Amino acid sequence: TGQILRVHDRTLQLMGHPMVSAPEIERESWTADDVAEVFHSDFAKRLPPLGLVGAKIEYVQLGRINVVPGIDPLTGQPA
């Protein structure tokens, strides 16, 4: 489906390219069991069905910018 589970610092995100599904789930650290639990509970309710042909999308401002080391957050180019 093109959906991605992403761990960034202390945050687990469900991404349906090119957006991050809000809200993010945050914990001090993540184990495989933690990811499975969130995936089967909260994220399971937010996964689009297979074969999705359309969706109503609402854009919201993220609570913070996710900075990727070595990448300029404004240009997306190597820093």
CYANA upper distance limits for C-alpha pairs under 8 A (distance plus 0.5 A):
  1 THR  CA     50 LEU  CA      6.72
  1 THR  CA     51 GLY  CA      8.08
  2 GLY  CA     16 GLY  CA      6.88
  2 GLY  CA     17 HIS  CA      7.12
  3 GLN  CA     14 LEU  CA      7.64
  3 GLN  CA     15 MET  CA      6.07
  3 GLN  CA     16 GLY  CA      5.03
  3 GLN  CA     17 HIS  CA      7.04
  4 ILE  CA     14 LEU  CA      6.43
  4 ILE  CA     15 MET  CA      5.47
  4 ILE  CA     16 GLY  CA      6.90
  4 ILE  CA     17 HIS  CA      8.20
  5 LEU  CA     12 LEU  CA      7.62
  5 LEU  CA     13 GLN  CA      6.31
  5 LEU  CA     14 LEU  CA      5.43
  5 LEU  CA     15 MET  CA      6.78
  6 ARG  CA     12 LEU  CA      6.28
  6 ARG  CA     13 GLN  CA      5.57
  6 ARG  CA     14 LEU  CA      6.94
  6 ARG  CA     15 MET  CA      7.69
  7 VAL  CA     11 THR  CA      6.24
  7 VAL  CA     12 LEU  CA      5.12
  7 VAL  CA     13 GLN  CA      6.81
  8 HIS  CA     12 LEU  CA      7.00
  8 HIS  CA     13 GLN  CA      8.24
  8 HIS  CA     66 ASN  CA      8.15
 10 ARG  CA     26 GLU  CA      6.18
 10 ARG  CA     27 ARG  CA      5.97
 10 ARG  CA     28 GLU  CA      5.88
 10 ARG  CA     29 SER  CA      6.25
 10 ARG  CA     30 TRP  CA      7.90
 11 THR  CA     24 GLU  CA      7.09
 11 THR  CA     25 ILE  CA      6.31
 11 THR  CA     26 GLU  CA      4.88
 11 THR  CA     27 ARG  CA      6.89
 12 LEU  CA     24 GLU  CA      6.77
 12 LEU  CA     25 ILE  CA      5.88
 12 LEU  CA     26 GLU  CA      6.67
 12 LEU  CA     35 VAL  CA      8.21
 13 GLN  CA     20 VAL  CA      7.16
 13 GLN  CA     21 SER  CA      7.50
 13 GLN  CA     24 GLU  CA      5.81
 13 GLN  CA     25 ILE  CA      7.13
 14 LEU  CA     20 VAL  CA      6.58
 14 LEU  CA     21 SER  CA      6.00
 14 LEU  CA     24 GLU  CA      8.00
 14 LEU  CA     43 PHE  CA      7.43
 15 MET  CA     19 MET  CA      6.21
 15 MET  CA     20 VAL  CA      4.93
 15 MET  CA     21 SER  CA      6.16
 16 GLY  CA     20 VAL  CA      6.94
 16 GLY  CA     21 SER  CA      7.50
 21 SER  CA     46 ARG  CA      8.25
 30 TRP  CA     34 ASP  CA      6.38
 30 TRP  CA     35 VAL  CA      7.26
 31 THR  CA     35 VAL  CA      6.89
 32 ALA  CA     36 ALA  CA      6.73
 33 ASP  CA     37 GLU  CA      6.65
 34 ASP  CA     38 VAL  CA      6.83
 35 VAL  CA     39 PHE  CA      6.43
 36 ALA  CA     40 HIS  CA      6.58
 37 GLU  CA     41 SER  CA      6.64
 38 VAL  CA     42 ASP  CA      6.01
 38 VAL  CA     43 PHE  CA      6.64
 39 PHE  CA     43 PHE  CA      5.25
 39 PHE  CA     44 ALA  CA      6.22
 40 HIS  CA     44 ALA  CA      5.67
 41 SER  CA     45 LYS  CA      7.60
 42 ASP  CA     46 ARG  CA      7.66
 43 PHE  CA     47 LEU  CA      6.85
 48 PRO  CA     52 LEU  CA      7.16
 67 VAL  CA     71 ILE  CA      8.08
 67 VAL  CA     73 PRO  CA      6.74
 68 VAL  CA     72 ASP  CA      8.43
 68 VAL  CA     73 PRO  CA      7.94
 70 GLY  CA     78 PRO  CA      6.24
 70 GLY  CA     79 ALA  CA      5.62
 71 ILE  CA     76 GLY  CA      6.29
 71 ILE  CA     77 GLN  CA      6.06
 71 ILE  CA     78 PRO  CA      5.01
 71 ILE  CA     79 ALA  CA      5.43
 72 ASP  CA     76 GLY  CA      5.74
 72 ASP  CA     77 GLN  CA      6.04
 72 ASP  CA     78 PRO  CA      6.54
 72 ASP  CA     79 ALA  CA      5.51
 73 PRO  CA     77 GLN  CA      8.42
